[in-house]
Each structure stands twice: as C-alpha cells, then as structure tokens.
Amino acid sequence: MNTLYEMVAEEKKITVITHFQGRCEAMVDPIRIRQVFANLLDNALKYTPEGGRIEISCAEGEERAIAIFKDSGIGISPAEQPRIWERLYRGDKSRSQRGLGLGLSLVKAILHAHQGQVSVESLLNQGSSFRVELPKNIVTHSP
C-alpha cells in the first residue's frame, strides 16, 4: 500500500489487513493492474466509514490469480450492482463523494483486456467485496 493510501486509512482510523498466501503471479501489464488495485483500494477507503476495516487478499489457483478487496463500508444496493460497471454511473450514495464514475468501468475494461474478470458481492450498510481474477498465462490467438 502506498503512502497516500496509508495516510487516508490512518486519518479515517480504518484498519487495513492483508492476507497473501505465498506467491500470487499472473502475466499482466503491471501499470494497468496497479490502476485496477488502486481504484479498488481508493473506493474501499472512500466508502468505508471512520473506524472501519478493509481486507486485501491474494491467492493463486491452478490457472488463475485471485485478489479480493473487502470492506466494511456503506455497501451497494442489489439494484445498483449491475450498473456500477457502466461509464459515468454514480450510485445514490456515491454522489456525495468525489469522482466521475469512471473508475469501475476502467477496472472492468483493463481486466477484460487481460482476459480477467471482476465481480462484486455487497450488502447495504455491511460492505462490499470485489473479486479480481486474472489468468496466470494469457493465451493469444492468431488471426
């Protein structure tokens, strides 16, 4: 976690815990995947109230690397969950926060370009869990 996020977490008294099970590797563009992880961490910090908790985990399966960003934040209503991936979409509870509504659409686009995927599980007022899956080896197809 970089210094900026550490400062925000400290200021909001949010506990950030990491769980890394050994090596967690995938063939990725490190700059783009850093953007994905930064966006998910930024959202978790933004929507988790003071005194909350964020857990970041990474594990490696047979064919995929899996990272999970779980927070104890405000959550996302079931009706809004499919829409959060749309460009410029801002849910009711997110309108009071800074941002343009581009972050999660960018996350999804970057992961799609890496043949990966992202999903969310969330309950209102109980938090959200974003799951990122990336193939360990990207297979390219010749035209």
C-alpha positions as CSV (number, residue, x, y, z in Angstrom):
1,M,0.0,0.0,0.0
2,N,1.5,3.3,-0.9
3,T,1.9,6.3,1.4
4,L,-1.1,8.2,0.2
5,Y,-3.5,5.3,1.0
6,E,-1.8,4.7,4.3
7,M,-2.3,8.4,5.2
8,V,-6.0,8.2,4.3
9,A,-6.5,5.0,6.2
10,E,-4.8,6.4,9.3
11,E,-6.8,9.7,9.1
12,K,-10.1,7.8,8.9
13,K,-8.9,5.2,11.5
14,I,-9.5,2.4,9.0
15,T,-7.7,-0.9,9.7
16,V,-6.2,-2.4,6.5
17,I,-5.3,-6.0,6.7
18,T,-3.5,-8.0,4.0
19,H,-3.7,-11.8,3.5
20,F,-1.2,-13.1,0.9
21,Q,-0.9,-16.8,0.5
22,G,2.5,-17.3,-0.9
23,R,3.3,-16.1,-4.4
24,C,0.5,-14.6,-6.4
25,E,1.6,-14.1,-10.0
26,A,-0.1,-13.5,-13.4
27,M,1.1,-12.3,-16.8
28,V,-0.1,-8.7,-16.7
29,D,0.8,-5.1,-17.6
30,P,1.9,-4.0,-14.1
31,I,1.0,-0.4,-14.6
32,R,-2.6,-1.2,-15.7
33,I,-3.1,-3.8,-12.9
34,R,-1.8,-1.2,-10.4
35,Q,-4.5,1.1,-11.7
36,V,-7.1,-1.6,-11.0
37,F,-5.9,-2.3,-7.5
38,A,-5.5,1.4,-6.7
39,N,-9.1,2.1,-7.8
40,L,-10.5,-0.7,-5.7
41,L,-8.5,0.4,-2.7
42,D,-9.4,4.0,-3.2
43,N,-13.1,3.1,-3.4
44,A,-12.9,0.9,-0.3
45,L,-11.3,3.8,1.6
46,K,-13.8,6.3,0.2
47,Y,-16.9,4.3,1.1
48,T,-15.8,2.8,4.4
49,P,-16.7,5.0,7.4
50,E,-14.3,6.0,10.2
51,G,-13.2,3.1,12.3
52,G,-14.0,0.6,9.5
53,R,-11.9,-2.3,8.1
54,I,-10.5,-3.3,4.7
55,E,-9.1,-6.7,3.9
56,I,-7.0,-7.3,0.9
57,S,-6.2,-10.9,-0.1
58,C,-4.4,-12.6,-2.9
59,A,-4.2,-16.3,-3.7
60,E,-3.1,-18.4,-6.6
61,G,-5.2,-21.2,-8.0
62,E,-4.3,-23.7,-10.7
63,E,-5.0,-21.4,-13.6
64,R,-5.9,-18.0,-12.0
65,A,-4.6,-15.5,-9.6
66,I,-7.4,-14.1,-7.4
67,A,-7.3,-10.8,-5.4
68,I,-10.1,-9.7,-3.2
69,F,-10.8,-6.3,-1.8
70,K,-13.3,-6.5,1.1
71,D,-14.5,-3.5,3.1
72,S,-17.0,-2.7,5.9
73,G,-18.4,0.3,4.1
74,I,-21.8,1.5,3.0
75,G,-22.4,-1.3,0.6
76,I,-24.1,-1.2,-2.8
77,S,-27.8,-2.0,-3.3
78,P,-28.7,-5.1,-5.3
79,A,-30.4,-2.8,-7.9
80,E,-27.3,-0.8,-8.4
81,Q,-24.7,-3.6,-8.5
82,P,-25.1,-4.4,-12.3
83,R,-24.9,-0.6,-13.1
84,I,-21.7,0.2,-11.2
85,W,-19.6,-1.1,-14.2
86,E,-21.2,1.5,-16.6
87,R,-19.2,4.6,-17.6
88,L,-20.2,7.7,-15.7
89,Y,-22.6,5.8,-13.4
90,R,-22.8,7.2,-9.9
91,G,-25.0,5.5,-7.4
92,D,-27.2,7.4,-5.0
93,K,-24.8,7.0,-2.0
94,S,-21.7,7.8,-4.1
95,R,-22.9,11.2,-5.3
96,S,-21.6,12.9,-2.2
97,Q,-18.1,11.5,-2.8
98,R,-15.5,12.9,-5.2
99,G,-15.2,11.1,-8.6
100,L,-16.5,11.0,-12.1
101,G,-18.0,7.5,-12.2
102,L,-15.2,6.2,-14.5
103,G,-13.2,4.0,-12.0
104,L,-15.1,0.7,-12.1
105,S,-15.8,0.9,-15.8
106,L,-12.0,1.3,-16.3
107,V,-11.3,-1.6,-13.9
108,K,-13.6,-3.9,-15.9
109,A,-12.1,-2.8,-19.2
110,I,-8.5,-3.3,-18.0
111,L,-9.3,-6.8,-16.7
112,H,-11.2,-7.7,-19.9
113,A,-8.1,-6.7,-21.9
114,H,-6.1,-9.1,-19.6
115,Q,-8.7,-11.9,-20.1
116,G,-9.6,-11.5,-16.5
117,Q,-12.8,-10.6,-14.7
118,V,-14.2,-8.7,-11.7
119,S,-17.3,-9.3,-9.6
120,V,-18.9,-7.8,-6.6
121,E,-20.8,-9.1,-3.6
122,S,-22.3,-6.4,-1.4
123,L,-24.9,-5.8,1.3
124,L,-26.2,-2.3,2.2
125,N,-24.5,-1.0,5.4
126,Q,-22.4,-4.1,5.7
127,G,-19.7,-3.6,3.0
128,S,-18.6,-4.8,-0.4
129,S,-16.2,-7.5,-1.7
130,F,-14.7,-7.1,-5.1
131,R,-13.1,-10.2,-6.6
132,V,-10.5,-9.9,-9.3
133,E,-9.5,-13.0,-11.3
134,L,-6.6,-13.0,-13.7
135,P,-5.3,-15.9,-15.8
136,K,-1.8,-16.9,-14.8
137,N,-0.9,-17.4,-18.5
138,I,-2.6,-15.3,-21.2
139,V,-3.3,-17.3,-24.4
140,T,-3.2,-15.2,-27.5
141,H,-5.0,-16.3,-30.7
142,S,-3.6,-15.7,-34.1
143,P,-6.0,-14.2,-36.7
